[in-house]
Amino acid sequence: MKTRLSILLLSVVILIPLSVMAFSVPSGLTVQETLIPGQRVEGVITLQGGEDFETVRLYQTDYLFYADGSNLYGEPGSTARSNAPWISIYPKEVSIPPGTSVQVHYQIVVPDTELAGTYWSMVMAEPYVPPLEAPPEEEGKVTLGIRTVLRYGIQIVTHIGDSGKRELKIIGRQLSQDGQDLVLSLDIENTGERWLIPALRAEIYDEAGKLVGKKEGDKYRIYPGTSVQGKVKLGSLPKGKYKVLVILDNGDQYVWGAQYAVNIQ
């Protein structure tokens, strides 16, 4: 009779998380300029150092986002409303001593051609991270180092005067439950030419037309051709039939509305 021996080798995986980002952007993550074709403007982005000496590189991307939660950072100048080709950044790499700040200069030169509405792109500020040193090997153990490199995205937005159509469209809706609350989710698309920052609110009416509640949602920045998912809590409603008036208020003369029937069984 033969005895079969099985040898089980156990490997222990040790994960070492390392998060890298100490500098900040006190000048803000959005730069807005209202210009006309042919106009030029200059400005600065301020980077504030942390506790350690850092090297930060800056580069451009395009930027799109959608109601399904996806974000696209395309090649600069690849989208229809990108202003990346109008923008120069210098220097594109800076060294920040601990506790000090440096300025990165930008210049925007708007083409002297027919333009309308809002154009935008992104400047990424990303720390230089040296390669991880391999940890010493130990028998029976596998050590993995995971490094998370965080970057800042600074949106550079150019409005062409007060031009551009302002248009919104609700392209999807859904009613869901969050604990005792009903939540109305709306997919909202900017189908115009200029960015919009609508505030979402809802008014709830019973079958007799009596107002039974007003609910406030959030504000959403929506660029042309992009979309967001807005949510507003309707609260806990007794059984019955209701009409929900949804209002998207841009804070100016531009307001959009829609009405939905809700049946609580």
Secondary structure as a PSIPRED ss2 file (coil, helix, strand):
# PSIPRED VFORMAT (PSIPRED V4.0)

   1 M C   1.000  0.000  0.000
   2 K C   1.000  0.000  0.000
   3 T C   1.000  0.000  0.000
   4 R C   1.000  0.000  0.000
   5 L C   1.000  0.000  0.000
   6 S C   1.000  0.000  0.000
   7 I C   1.000  0.000  0.000
   8 L C   1.000  0.000  0.000
   9 L C   1.000  0.000  0.000
  10 L C   1.000  0.000  0.000
  11 S C   1.000  0.000  0.000
  12 V E   0.000  0.000  1.000
  13 V E   0.000  0.000  1.000
  14 I E   0.000  0.000  1.000
  15 L E   0.000  0.000  1.000
  16 I E   0.000  0.000  1.000
  17 P E   0.000  0.000  1.000
  18 L E   0.000  0.000  1.000
  19 S E   0.000  0.000  1.000
  20 V E   0.000  0.000  1.000
  21 M C   1.000  0.000  0.000
  22 A C   1.000  0.000  0.000
  23 F C   1.000  0.000  0.000
  24 S E   0.000  0.000  1.000
  25 V C   1.000  0.000  0.000
  26 P C   1.000  0.000  0.000
  27 S C   1.000  0.000  0.000
  28 G C   1.000  0.000  0.000
  29 L C   1.000  0.000  0.000
  30 T E   0.000  0.000  1.000
  31 V E   0.000  0.000  1.000
  32 Q E   0.000  0.000  1.000
  33 E E   0.000  0.000  1.000
  34 T E   0.000  0.000  1.000
  35 L E   0.000  0.000  1.000
  36 I C   1.000  0.000  0.000
  37 P C   1.000  0.000  0.000
  38 G C   1.000  0.000  0.000
  39 Q C   1.000  0.000  0.000
  40 R E   0.000  0.000  1.000
  41 V E   0.000  0.000  1.000
  42 E E   0.000  0.000  1.000
  43 G E   0.000  0.000  1.000
  44 V E   0.000  0.000  1.000
  45 I E   0.000  0.000  1.000
  46 T E   0.000  0.000  1.000
  47 L E   0.000  0.000  1.000
  48 Q E   0.000  0.000  1.000
  49 G C   1.000  0.000  0.000
  50 G C   1.000  0.000  0.000
  51 E C   1.000  0.000  0.000
  52 D C   1.000  0.000  0.000
  53 F C   1.000  0.000  0.000
  54 E E   0.000  0.000  1.000
  55 T E   0.000  0.000  1.000
  56 V E   0.000  0.000  1.000
  57 R E   0.000  0.000  1.000
  58 L E   0.000  0.000  1.000
  59 Y E   0.000  0.000  1.000
  60 Q E   0.000  0.000  1.000
  61 T E   0.000  0.000  1.000
  62 D C   1.000  0.000  0.000
  63 Y C   1.000  0.000  0.000
  64 L E   0.000  0.000  1.000
  65 F E   0.000  0.000  1.000
  66 Y C   1.000  0.000  0.000
  67 A C   1.000  0.000  0.000
  68 D C   1.000  0.000  0.000
  69 G C   1.000  0.000  0.000
  70 S C   1.000  0.000  0.000
  71 N E   0.000  0.000  1.000
  72 L E   0.000  0.000  1.000
  73 Y C   1.000  0.000  0.000
  74 G C   1.000  0.000  0.000
  75 E C   1.000  0.000  0.000
  76 P C   1.000  0.000  0.000
  77 G C   1.000  0.000  0.000
  78 S C   1.000  0.000  0.000
  79 T C   1.000  0.000  0.000
  80 A C   1.000  0.000  0.000
  81 R C   1.000  0.000  0.000
  82 S E   0.000  0.000  1.000
  83 N C   1.000  0.000  0.000
  84 A H   0.000  1.000  0.000
  85 P H   0.000  1.000  0.000
  86 W H   0.000  1.000  0.000
  87 I E   0.000  0.000  1.000
  88 S E   0.000  0.000  1.000
  89 I E   0.000  0.000  1.000
  90 Y E   0.000  0.000  1.000
  91 P C   1.000  0.000  0.000
  92 K C   1.000  0.000  0.000
  93 E E   0.000  0.000  1.000
  94 V E   0.000  0.000  1.000
  95 S E   0.000  0.000  1.000
  96 I E   0.000  0.000  1.000
  97 P C   1.000  0.000  0.000
  98 P C   1.000  0.000  0.000
  99 G C   1.000  0.000  0.000
 100 T C   1.000  0.000  0.000
 101 S E   0.000  0.000  1.000
 102 V E   0.000  0.000  1.000
 103 Q E   0.000  0.000  1.000
 104 V E   0.000  0.000  1.000
 105 H E   0.000  0.000  1.000
 106 Y E   0.000  0.000  1.000
 107 Q E   0.000  0.000  1.000
 108 I E   0.000  0.000  1.000
 109 V E   0.000  0.000  1.000
 110 V C   1.000  0.000  0.000
 111 P C   1.000  0.000  0.000
 112 D C   1.000  0.000  0.000
 113 T C   1.000  0.000  0.000
 114 E C   1.000  0.000  0.000
 115 L C   1.000  0.000  0.000
 116 A C   1.000  0.000  0.000
 117 G E   0.000  0.000  1.000
 118 T E   0.000  0.000  1.000
 119 Y E   0.000  0.000  1.000
 120 W E   0.000  0.000  1.000
 121 S E   0.000  0.000  1.000
 122 M E   0.000  0.000  1.000
 123 V E   0.000  0.000  1.000
 124 M E   0.000  0.000  1.000
 125 A E   0.000  0.000  1.000
 126 E E   0.000  0.000  1.000
 127 P E   0.000  0.000  1.000
 128 Y C   1.000  0.000  0.000
 129 V C   1.000  0.000  0.000
 130 P C   1.000  0.000  0.000
 131 P C   1.000  0.000  0.000
 132 L C   1.000  0.000  0.000
 133 E C   1.000  0.000  0.000
 134 A C   1.000  0.000  0.000
 135 P C   1.000  0.000  0.000
 136 P C   1.000  0.000  0.000
 137 E C   1.000  0.000  0.000
 138 E C   1.000  0.000  0.000
 139 E C   1.000  0.000  0.000
 140 G C   1.000  0.000  0.000
 141 K E   0.000  0.000  1.000
 142 V E   0.000  0.000  1.000
 143 T E   0.000  0.000  1.000
 144 L E   0.000  0.000  1.000
 145 G E   0.000  0.000  1.000
 146 I E   0.000  0.000  1.000
 147 R E   0.000  0.000  1.000
 148 T E   0.000  0.000  1.000
 149 V E   0.000  0.000  1.000
 150 L C   1.000  0.000  0.000
 151 R C   1.000  0.000  0.000
 152 Y E   0.000  0.000  1.000
 153 G E   0.000  0.000  1.000
 154 I E   0.000  0.000  1.000
 155 Q E   0.000  0.000  1.000
 156 I E   0.000  0.000  1.000
 157 V E   0.000  0.000  1.000
 158 T E   0.000  0.000  1.000
 159 H E   0.000  0.000  1.000
 160 I E   0.000  0.000  1.000
 161 G C   1.000  0.000  0.000
 162 D C   1.000  0.000  0.000
 163 S C   1.000  0.000  0.000
 164 G C   1.000  0.000  0.000
 165 K C   1.000  0.000  0.000
 166 R C   1.000  0.000  0.000
 167 E C   1.000  0.000  0.000
 168 L E   0.000  0.000  1.000
 169 K E   0.000  0.000  1.000
 170 I E   0.000  0.000  1.000
 171 I E   0.000  0.000  1.000
 172 G E   0.000  0.000  1.000
 173 R E   0.000  0.000  1.000
 174 Q E   0.000  0.000  1.000
 175 L E   0.000  0.000  1.000
 176 S E   0.000  0.000  1.000
 177 Q E   0.000  0.000  1.000
 178 D E   0.000  0.000  1.000
 179 G C   1.000  0.000  0.000
 180 Q C   1.000  0.000  0.000
 181 D E   0.000  0.000  1.000
 182 L E   0.000  0.000  1.000
 183 V E   0.000  0.000  1.000
 184 L E   0.000  0.000  1.000
 185 S E   0.000  0.000  1.000
 186 L E   0.000  0.000  1.000
 187 D E   0.000  0.000  1.000
 188 I E   0.000  0.000  1.000
 189 E E   0.000  0.000  1.000
 190 N E   0.000  0.000  1.000
 191 T C   1.000  0.000  0.000
 192 G C   1.000  0.000  0.000
 193 E C   1.000  0.000  0.000
 194 R C   1.000  0.000  0.000
 195 W C   1.000  0.000  0.000
 196 L E   0.000  0.000  1.000
 197 I C   1.000  0.000  0.000
 198 P C   1.000  0.000  0.000
 199 A E   0.000  0.000  1.000
 200 L E   0.000  0.000  1.000
 201 R E   0.000  0.000  1.000
 202 A E   0.000  0.000  1.000
 203 E E   0.000  0.000  1.000
 204 I E   0.000  0.000  1.000
 205 Y E   0.000  0.000  1.000
 206 D C   1.000  0.000  0.000
 207 E C   1.000  0.000  0.000
 208 A C   1.000  0.000  0.000
 209 G C   1.000  0.000  0.000
 210 K C   1.000  0.000  0.000
 211 L E   0.000  0.000  1.000
 212 V E   0.000  0.000  1.000
 213 G E   0.000  0.000  1.000
 214 K E   0.000  0.000  1.000
 215 K E   0.000  0.000  1.000
 216 E E   0.000  0.000  1.000
 217 G E   0.000  0.000  1.000
 218 D E   0.000  0.000  1.000
 219 K E   0.000  0.000  1.000
 220 Y C   1.000  0.000  0.000
 221 R C   1.000  0.000  0.000
 222 I E   0.000  0.000  1.000
 223 Y C   1.000  0.000  0.000
 224 P C   1.000  0.000  0.000
 225 G C   1.000  0.000  0.000
 226 T C   1.000  0.000  0.000
 227 S E   0.000  0.000  1.000
 228 V E   0.000  0.000  1.000
 229 Q E   0.000  0.000  1.000
 230 G E   0.000  0.000  1.000
 231 K E   0.000  0.000  1.000
 232 V E   0.000  0.000  1.000
 233 K E   0.000  0.000  1.000
 234 L E   0.000  0.000  1.000
 235 G E   0.000  0.000  1.000
 236 S C   1.000  0.000  0.000
 237 L C   1.000  0.000  0.000
 238 P C   1.000  0.000  0.000
 239 K C   1.000  0.000  0.000
 240 G E   0.000  0.000  1.000
 241 K E   0.000  0.000  1.000
 242 Y E   0.000  0.000  1.000
 243 K E   0.000  0.000  1.000
 244 V E   0.000  0.000  1.000
 245 L E   0.000  0.000  1.000
 246 V E   0.000  0.000  1.000
 247 I E   0.000  0.000  1.000
 248 L E   0.000  0.000  1.000
 249 D E   0.000  0.000  1.000
 250 N C   1.000  0.000  0.000
 251 G C   1.000  0.000  0.000
 252 D C   1.000  0.000  0.000
 253 Q C   1.000  0.000  0.000
 254 Y C   1.000  0.000  0.000
 255 V E   0.000  0.000  1.000
 256 W E   0.000  0.000  1.000
 257 G E   0.000  0.000  1.000
 258 A E   0.000  0.000  1.000
 259 Q E   0.000  0.000  1.000
 260 Y E   0.000  0.000  1.000
 261 A E   0.000  0.000  1.000
 262 V E   0.000  0.000  1.000
 263 N E   0.000  0.000  1.000
 264 I E   0.000  0.000  1.000
 265 Q C   1.000  0.000  0.000
